[in-house]
Amino acid sequence: MSWIAIGLMLAATVAPAPTSVEGEWRLVEQFYEAGSNNLAPAAPVRLGFGADGPRIWVDGELAASWPAFAGDDGPVPIELVARVAAPEGRGVSAVYRVYPEGGTEFHLDVTESYTLDEAGEQLAGRLEVRFVRHGEARGAYTLHRRFERVR
């Protein structure tokens, strides 16, 4: 058997890299924009994209449809503005608002966006939170996040 034939057989047995965000993802890193400490929570956070729609799990429990926002007491209701899948399924993004209980003079504008790496094994992205009061920006923060594909 020639080296070419062996190479062709080996190439045929290597699975191609996943080409979309479909599947389940585990949060492994989360940093403030200028920070260096990994802030990923101890309770596992997972994202899932598939036939059941986008989902998020916290500590093994289905928290909500993605996107979702968690407060100290668990998931907080959101107003979804937009949820978009990138061309060819290589990324996802969502824009939503979070209103505190009992009022609308203050809210959070949240944008999440994630892009699949070339190998199809990681989602890298940002979660941007802007504080808005009476229609005026009052501050913001950005978290950089990295998810790994769950096998």
HELIX and SHEET records of a PDB file:
HELIX    1   1 TRP A    3  THR A   13  1                                  11    
HELIX    2   2 PRO A   87  GLY A   89  5                                   3    
SHEET    1   A 9 GLU A  61  SER A  65  0                                        
SHEET    2   A 9 ARG A  55  VAL A  58 -1                                        
SHEET    3   A 9 VAL A  45  PHE A  49 -1                                        
SHEET    4   A 9 GLY A  23  TYR A  32 -1                                        
SHEET    5   A 9 GLU A 136  ARG A 149 -1                                        
SHEET    6   A 9 GLN A 122  ARG A 133 -1                                        
SHEET    7   A 9 PHE A 106  LEU A 116 -1                                        
SHEET    8   A 9 GLY A  91  VAL A  98 -1                                        
SHEET    9   A 9 ILE A  78  ALA A  85 -1                                        
SHEET    1   B 2 PHE A  69  GLY A  71  0                                        
SHEET    2   B 2 GLY A  74  VAL A  76 -1                                        
END                                                                             
